[in-house]
Amino acid sequence: MVDAARRTVADGLVVGTSGNVSARVGGLVLVTPTGVPYHRLGPDDAVGVELDTGRQVLGRLRPTSELPLHLAVYRSTGTRAVVHTHAPHATAASLLTEELPAVHYMAAELGGRPRTAGYALYGTPELAESVLAALRGGRGGCLMRNHGMLTLGAGIDHAYDRTAQLEWMCRVWLLARAAGDTPTLLDDAELAAAAERFRGYGQPAAPGTGTAPGTEAESGPGAATAP
């Protein structure tokens, strides 16, 4: 989790102490702390809270101010990890569209065209409700108006890969839009075909492990680089 948080800075997805990462372990949610530069974070700085109550049971630092958002997502979905960033292209796209157009087949790995959650003040129940509405129907991520983006995953690597893919798709859409012509988009049938193809993507499971060589057990479909 700490490694993923540091990557958000290195990859230009956050500035300063913005953004947050979390993972669910049984009935416990591990989250990054609030207001601590990621280069100073270590494994001992992780904060653990009870999923049901939100009560802090691990760590000496205060949890991220977006804890209500993370808890709401875990309580409403079967996800195991959440990555929230203020990625510049995703944030820019959130100002322009209610739903990111299907400029690339990787939208299928996110469960369809990513929606834009309506604006609400950070750390509020209203923001959590808005994000949950944007994730309905099994979406694996969404844009957050005037704020950033959020992605879900079967593990932190999977959620982070979705973050990178969504930021890239937003960049492609913005570049195409800036060119002045109307972009060519994929339709529902083309996205459905891509989603079906993803089911068999990646390396076969290693003998006796049920896990593809070099992957985590919870990496999930689409965790590898796009084909």
Buried (B, 14 or more C-beta within 10 A) or exposed (E): BBEBBBBBBEBEBBEEBBBBBBBBEEEEBBBBBBEBEBEEBEEEBBBBBBBEEEEBEBBEBEBBBBBBBBBBBBEEBEBBBBBBBBBBBBBBBBEBBEBBBBBBBBBBBBBBBBBBBBBBEBBBEEBBBBBBEBBEEEBBBBBBBEBBBBBBBBBBBBBBBBBBBBBBBBBBBBEBBEEEEEEEBBEEEBBEEBBEEBEEBBEEEEEEEEBBEEBBEBBBBBBBEBE
